[in-house]
Amino acid sequence: MALRNDSVEAVLAALERRGWMRAAALCEALGLSQPTLSRRLRRAGAAILRAGAGPRTRYAARRDYAGAGSAQPLYAVDEAGRVVHLATLHGVAPNGFYLEAGDQSAWLLGNGGRGAYDDLPYVLQDLRPQGFLGREIGRWLADRFDWPGDPRQWDADTVARFLLSYGDDVPGNLLLGDEALARFERRRPSSVEDRARDYPALVERILGEGEPGSSAGGEQPKFAAFVPDIGHVLVKFSPAGDSSEARRWQDLLVAEWHALECLRARELAAATARLYDIEGRIYLEVERFDRVGSRGRRPNLSLEAVDVEFVGSLRSWTESAQRLHETGWLDSDSLERIRWLDLFGAWIENADRHPGNISLMPANDGFVLHPVYDMLPMAHAPVRGEIREPVFRPPVASRLGDGMSLWQSTGEAAATYWQRLADDERLSPAFRALSRDRRDGIQAALSALMGPWPGLRCSESARAKWSTKQ
């Protein structure tokens, strides 16, 4: 039987097909007067979502998602471990979401400030299991509960289902739903008392089981742990043994530690890290900046998620940061630090400078930069067991604005970095030789454009080789 255009069911059907609509559009679509529509909307009651006020009020039909009804609370954990109800996530027909939040949380409402999303809100996008740990979690869920095995292929409702059931220890400080909140309240971190004993056991556990836990991204094998005198950490580990591939990953973890130390020496906020050599593996233990003590947390969003929502550039760190700054979402200090880090990363051949490797924290009506992490010469990472030795090419020097001073500053820091690696006897002879070559190449490049610089040693042969290339 056909629906009458003036029925509540007809109004709901129109909204289910088209999503958010204003009263004028609904009246036109259904041939209703404004008073008639108002009566039908009142009769529909809680089946309809309302957003805005006055003539700008928009309406949508609710939908259930993730098998958990049409609305779930979104909680935030503060640095003291206290929980606040931050917003409510509503399902919107035909396939969207509405994040209902207070006016004080403009960053939650996304581009346009409406809180309406075609997919999961951007603040939840980073919480999809990803990278090495994400694949392990996907396999664990697929084996036990017949979930789709690859989290990269999960749709929005599957990600929401994961967050509702297992989202008590995801990056940042958000918890979706009461079950995740209850799991957080029950959670007591398992402490690492003896790294030499516990870290190898954790490696075997994560490689063997992949059970849900912290889904921090990144392809490097890692696990999450809690060290009582330090706090929550992420621990990367190399393959065991003396193969060329294992040795290169060991070199790269040492190189990552040096990069963070170099940045900290220049008073740039970088994650604090420590190195351990245990049973033939190198472990890089990195303190988590999204955790405080045993229960406290800080918000954390990737540059990728923020870029996609507010500017849609998804190019380099610098371009994304510049666009966010121009639109008022990123402060000047964070922009300048990202520009510096981007160019420094180019000098040290960090080929993994994707926007997911920069983290931001909401502040007032915008975002500020979190400490840097994952800074290392990834251009030299093994690929399918093969060791790569790419040709060194300094980043392009720009004479626009402060481009040359930035180029020189980051180049000098990179030369200091490679010198540190060349002097570190924990590295393999091959990687130390590579480091000396990179140091010489950077020094020669700086000298060729900026004149002699006495900061580091540079052989005449290296200077001549670079000058010839120019």
Helices and strands as residue ranges (DSSP letters): H 8-18, E 21-22, H 23-30, H 34-44, G 45-47, E 48-51, G 54-56, E 58-61, E 71-77, E 83-92, E 96-101, G 106-109, E 116-117, H 122-125, H 131-145, G 151-153, H 156-166, E 174-176, H 178-186, H 195-208, E 222-227, E 231-237, H 244-265, E 273-278, E 281-287, E 291-292, E 296-297, E 301-302, H 303-310, H 317-326, H 332-347, G 355-357, E 359-363, E 366-369, G 378-380, H 403-423, H 429-450, H 460-469
